[in-house]
Amino acid sequence: MNGFTFQTPPKIVFNWGAVTQLPAEASALGRRPLVVCGRSLRASGKLETILSGLRAAGLEPSVHEGVPAEPDLTALQACMDAAVGCDSVIAIGGGSVLDIAKGGAALSDTGATAADYFSGKPVPDTGKPLIALPTTSGTGSEVTWVCVLVDHETRRKASIRGPGMMPRVAIVDPELTVTCPSTVTAYSGADAFVQAVESFTSRGANPMTDALALEAAKLTAHWLEIAVREPGNREAREGMALGSMMAGIALNTSRLGLVHGLAHPVGAVTGAAHGLLCGLLMPPVMRFNRDAASSKYARLAAELGLVAAVGESGTDALIRFTEHLMARVGIPLHLSALGFDLADLDWVAQETMPSGSTKANPRAVSVEEARNVALSCV
C-alpha cells in the first residue's frame, strides 16, 4: 500500500434541521460574515430567515448573490472583491456557489486576480474561514478544497485547488435540498454517484477513501431515483446528502477519473449541466476501464446486490445497472442531444489530457482513446 495524506474539514455537522446551528458556528469566526448564495435562496424566503438568525446572534452579514450555474473567472473575481473587508464567508447553495465562495474566502486580499490563479498561481495555504451549507446533493463541494471554473476566452474548464479553500465547518442539512427541482436532484445526484465510483476506482484511492467511496456509491445508487420521484422523502434526502458528502471527502484525496476529465471540456463547449454530463459519460468510461478496474467494479456490483445475467460478469452487471439508473432519472444517452458539435471532438480530447482526473483514471488514457470514448457518446 502506498502512503497517503487525508484531508477533510475540521468540523462536519450533519442533521435534519442543522441550518439552525449556523449562527452559533458563524459567531465563532467573526462579526462580519459575507453570505454567498444563488438568487433562488432569496426567492424561496430562506435567505431572509438565515440573515435574521445571524443578526439575532449579533453579527453584521453582507450578501453576495447571483452565482451562475457554471461559474467563470468573472464570477470568482466578483466574489473575491465582495469578500474584501469581511472576516468570514458563509456559502449556501449548490456546488457552483460553494466553489465560488471557497475561492472568494481564500483568494481575496491577496493582490492577485482570479485569472492569475486560474493560470497557475498557487492558492494560499490559509484564507478567511468559511462555513459551507450545500442545498443540493451532488458535488460534495462542502468538504473539498476545489473550485471549478470556466474561462470563456479559452473555452477551458478546470479547477483550482489548495488547503486555503477547505471549509472550516460543513453544515449538511438534508432539509435544504427538499425544494430542489427534479432535474437538479437528478443531475447533481448523478454527479454524486459518479464521484463515488470514480473515487473508488481511482489510482489515488487508499483504504480510507475506499471505505467512504464504497458507502457513498451504495447510498446514492439506492436513493437517487427515489429522491427524484419523491422529493419530500426524508430517508432519500438524507441518504443522498450523506452519500454526496462522503464521496466529496473521498475525492478530495483520491481524485476522480476519465468521466470528469471529459466532462469539463464537454461542459465548456456545450454549457450542459456538469452532473448530466457525468451521468451520460459514466457507462462508456466504465467500458473503457473494464479490465483495469474489474475487481473493484465487481466488488461494487456485489455490494449493490446486482445479479449478473447469463454470460455477464459483475462489471457487466454494474454497467447495465448504471445505464438503467441514469435513464430512469432522465440522463440522455447521447451528446448530440445536448448540441455537441463533432467539430469540437479533437479539441475536447486534447483538453482532457492535462486534467488531474484523467491522470487518476485506473487505465492510462491517450488522446486517441479519449477521443474514441467521447465519440462513442455522440
Buried (B, 14 or more C-beta within 10 A) or exposed (E): EEEEEBEBBEEBBBBBEBBEBBBEBBBEBBBEBBBBBBEBBBEBEBBEEBBEBBEEBEBEBBBBBEBBEBBBBBBBBBBBEBBEEBBBBBBBBBBBBBBBBBBBBBBBBBEBBBBEBBEEBEBBEEBBBBBBBBBBBBBBBBBBBBBBBBBEEEBBBBBBBBEBBBBBBBBBBBBBBBBBEEBBBBBBBBBBBBBBBBBBBBBBBBEBBBEBBBBBBBBBBBBBBBBBBEBEBEEBBBBBBBBBBBBBBBBBBBBBBBBBBBBBBBBBBBEBBBBBBBBBBBBBBBEBBBEBBBEBBBBBBEBBEBEBEEEBBBBBBBBBBBBEBBEEBBBBEEBEEBEBEEEBBEBBBEBBBEBBBBBBBBBEBEEEBBBBBBBBBE
